[in-house]
Amino acid sequence: MKTLRTLLVVVFTFTAFSLSAQLYDKKWTISAGAYFNDFVVAQNFDRLFTDAHWNHKGIPVRISAGYYLAKHWTAVGQFSMVKLDNPYFEGEDQFMDFNLGAQFRFLYEKMFDPYLYATIGGASLQKNFHFAYNGGLGFNIWFSRSFGFYSEMAYEGLLGVDPDVMDMSENEDYEYYKGEYKLSDNLNYSFGFRFCPGKEDDTDEDGIPDRDDLCPEVFGVEEFEGCPDTDGDGIQDSEDACPEDAGLEVFQGCPDTDGDSIIDSEDACPEDAGTPEFNGCPDTDGDGIIDKDDACPTEAGPEEYQGCPDSDGDGIPDNKDNCPDEAGEAGYDGCPPPPPPPLDLGIVVYFGTDLTDLSDEDKAKLDNLADQLINSEESTVIAQGHTDNTGAASYNQGLSERRAQAVKDYLLEKGVPEDKITIEGYGEDQATGDNDTEEGRTANRRVEFK
């Protein structure tokens, strides 16, 4: 018997100092195990743990429950039952006790979980009920969050036990036992398994129990021990300068969408790679005007034309110039003005013999010519006067000039600039008709245009 008690003490001590830590968090525990008593307790401390008197029958049982009260403190309730095979007890051999109390857990929430405990309650011995008190120490070894092993050792005192229930008169060492041992109290040992039912507290329902959750009230991820990474960029919110926008670690979790090394919050053009000079905006053509303000972002141009070039130098930017490689005019959308329409040079003015007067019919012809000359900036005409052969040739020369001048004067009256009209006289030298006939002479008295 001494060997069994010594072995239990050695196992208890060795286990208590050889285990590593494990987190644990459930409020209820249910335990079941074996329970052993020594009802002949040495009063000499040297022999308290070495002199054992084990006399058990059947299977001794202890069932207990615990409830977490506060850190380090757990309420406990214990029920123990054992049949005694002890020659010093008379009659009834059933021993039962029920106790309530508390544990103080030194390393609460660790795999190795040592504790002191104390309980009070009642015990049934020899069919009599006695007030009982327990005080001892124990430890838990948690294999998981829900299951573990326990071992306890305690001293139990029973009040009001009748010494007559102990019959040691026939023992040759009666006087020795009577003086050295307490015959009513007991040392008890228990070991078994603990189970923690129910779910662990998980306030934020992120699947990480509150006890392991550094952010127990905020939904988080296991990677950051229960703290959130809202944008999923691998940087927890507490260290993320932009917790709702996925970014890069180099920018403290802020995004740089366009990859120009300027974070979006400081980038005036976050979706287009740019330069610090323009607050993150691009200037593709390098003309000093950022693309979003540049009407021609891929072609360098001056600011006066909103960044567009004027290739032909006509003062009309290429993006508004229909002829960007050819200098033109604004009125023609940057193209050169079209060439003047050809003048109607089929007009012929006829005169009577020795006359320079214009008929209404001839004036109508000249009105049309005047309009053409006015509307065509570059067109000019030569009015060529002619006569028939009636009279002297020298006279006819002057008459032809006067006829051309009459036509010019009329055109000037109609608004034709003077530099657009030149006159020439040919006298009778360029006849087109036969001067021997009246019809031919009529055809020769004329002014033509070139």
Secondary structure as the mmCIF struct_conf table of DSSP 4:
data_model
#
loop_
_struct_conf.conf_type_id
_struct_conf.id
_struct_conf.beg_label_comp_id
_struct_conf.beg_label_asym_id
_struct_conf.beg_label_seq_id
_struct_conf.end_label_comp_id
_struct_conf.end_label_asym_id
_struct_conf.end_label_seq_id
HELX_RH_AL_P HELX_RH_AL_P1 LYS A 2 ALA A 16
TURN_TY1_P TURN_TY1_P1 PHE A 17 PHE A 17
BEND BEND1 SER A 18 SER A 18
BEND BEND2 LYS A 27 LYS A 27
STRN STRN1 TRP A 28 ASP A 38
BEND BEND3 PHE A 39 VAL A 40
STRN STRN2 VAL A 41 ALA A 42
BEND BEND4 GLN A 43 ASN A 44
HELX_RH_AL_P HELX_RH_AL_P2 PHE A 45 LEU A 48
TURN_TY1_P TURN_TY1_P2 PHE A 49 THR A 50
STRN STRN3 HIS A 56 ALA A 70
TURN_TY1_P TURN_TY1_P3 LYS A 71 HIS A 72
STRN STRN4 TRP A 73 LEU A 84
TURN_TY1_P TURN_TY1_P4 PRO A 87 TYR A 88
STRN STRN5 PHE A 89 PHE A 89
BEND BEND5 GLY A 91 GLY A 91
STRN STRN6 GLN A 94 ARG A 105
TURN_TY1_P TURN_TY1_P5 PHE A 106 GLU A 109
BEND BEND6 LYS A 110 MET A 111
STRN STRN7 PHE A 112 LEU A 125
TURN_TY1_P TURN_TY1_P6 GLN A 126 LYS A 127
STRN STRN8 ASN A 128 TRP A 142
BEND BEND7 PHE A 143 SER A 146
STRN STRN9 PHE A 147 LEU A 158
BEND BEND8 LEU A 159 GLY A 160
HELX_RH_3T_P HELX_RH_3T_P1 PRO A 163 VAL A 165
STRN STRN10 MET A 166 MET A 166
TURN_TY1_P TURN_TY1_P7 SER A 169 GLU A 170
BEND BEND9 ASN A 171 ASN A 171
TURN_TY1_P TURN_TY1_P8 GLU A 172 ASP A 173
HELX_RH_AL_P HELX_RH_AL_P3 TYR A 174 GLU A 180
STRN STRN11 TYR A 181 LYS A 182
BEND BEND10 LEU A 183 SER A 184
STRN STRN12 ASN A 186 PHE A 195
BEND BEND11 GLY A 198 GLY A 198
HELX_LH_PP_P HELX_LH_PP_P1 LYS A 199 ASP A 201
TURN_TY1_P TURN_TY1_P9 THR A 203 ASP A 204
BEND BEND12 ASP A 206 ILE A 208
HELX_RH_3T_P HELX_RH_3T_P2 ASP A 210 ASP A 212
BEND BEND13 LEU A 214 CYS A 215
TURN_TY1_P TURN_TY1_P10 PRO A 216 GLU A 217
BEND BEND14 VAL A 218 VAL A 218
HELX_RH_3T_P HELX_RH_3T_P3 GLU A 222 PHE A 224
TURN_TY1_P TURN_TY1_P11 GLU A 225 GLY A 226
TURN_TY1_P TURN_TY1_P12 THR A 230 ASP A 231
BEND BEND15 ASP A 233 ILE A 235
HELX_RH_3T_P HELX_RH_3T_P4 ASP A 237 GLU A 239
BEND BEND16 ALA A 241 CYS A 242
TURN_TY1_P TURN_TY1_P13 PRO A 243 GLU A 244
BEND BEND17 ASP A 245 ASP A 245
STRN STRN13 LEU A 248 LEU A 248
HELX_RH_3T_P HELX_RH_3T_P5 GLU A 249 PHE A 251
TURN_TY1_P TURN_TY1_P14 GLN A 252 GLY A 253
STRN STRN14 CYS A 254 CYS A 254
TURN_TY1_P TURN_TY1_P15 THR A 257 ASP A 258
BEND BEND18 ASP A 260 ILE A 262
HELX_RH_3T_P HELX_RH_3T_P6 ASP A 264 GLU A 266
BEND BEND19 ALA A 268 CYS A 269
TURN_TY1_P TURN_TY1_P16 PRO A 270 GLU A 271
BEND BEND20 ASP A 272 ASP A 272
HELX_RH_3T_P HELX_RH_3T_P7 PRO A 276 PHE A 278
TURN_TY1_P TURN_TY1_P17 ASN A 279 GLY A 280
TURN_TY1_P TURN_TY1_P18 THR A 284 ASP A 285
BEND BEND21 ASP A 287 ILE A 289
HELX_RH_3T_P HELX_RH_3T_P8 ASP A 291 ASP A 293
BEND BEND22 ALA A 295 CYS A 296
TURN_TY1_P TURN_TY1_P19 PRO A 297 THR A 298
BEND BEND23 GLU A 299 GLU A 299
HELX_RH_3T_P HELX_RH_3T_P9 GLU A 303 TYR A 305
TURN_TY1_P TURN_TY1_P20 GLN A 306 GLY A 307
TURN_TY1_P TURN_TY1_P21 SER A 311 ASP A 312
BEND BEND24 ASP A 314 ILE A 316
HELX_RH_3T_P HELX_RH_3T_P10 ASP A 318 LYS A 320
BEND BEND25 ASN A 322 CYS A 323
TURN_TY1_P TURN_TY1_P22 PRO A 324 ASP A 325
BEND BEND26 GLU A 326 GLU A 326
STRN STRN15 GLU A 329 GLU A 329
HELX_RH_3T_P HELX_RH_3T_P11 ALA A 330 TYR A 332
TURN_TY1_P TURN_TY1_P23 ASP A 333 GLY A 334
STRN STRN16 CYS A 335 CYS A 335
HELX_LH_PP_P HELX_LH_PP_P2 PRO A 336 LEU A 343
TURN_TY1_P TURN_TY1_P24 LEU A 345 GLY A 346
STRN STRN17 VAL A 349 TYR A 350
TURN_TY1_P TURN_TY1_P25 THR A 353 ASP A 354
HELX_LH_PP_P HELX_LH_PP_P3 ASP A 357 SER A 359
HELX_RH_AL_P HELX_RH_AL_P4 ASP A 360 ASN A 375
TURN_TY1_P TURN_TY1_P26 GLU A 377 GLU A 378
STRN STRN18 VAL A 381 GLY A 385
BEND BEND27 ASN A 389 GLY A 391
HELX_RH_AL_P HELX_RH_AL_P5 ALA A 393 GLU A 413
TURN_TY1_P TURN_TY1_P27 LYS A 414 GLY A 415
HELX_RH_3T_P HELX_RH_3T_P12 GLU A 418 LYS A 420
STRN STRN19 ILE A 421 GLY A 425
TURN_TY1_P TURN_TY1_P28 GLY A 427 GLN A 430
BEND BEND28 GLY A 433 GLY A 433
TURN_TY1_P TURN_TY1_P29 ASN A 435 ASP A 436
BEND BEND29 THR A 437 THR A 437
HELX_RH_AL_P HELX_RH_AL_P6 GLU A 438 ASN A 444
BEND BEND30 ARG A 445 ARG A 445
STRN STRN20 ARG A 446 PHE A 449
#
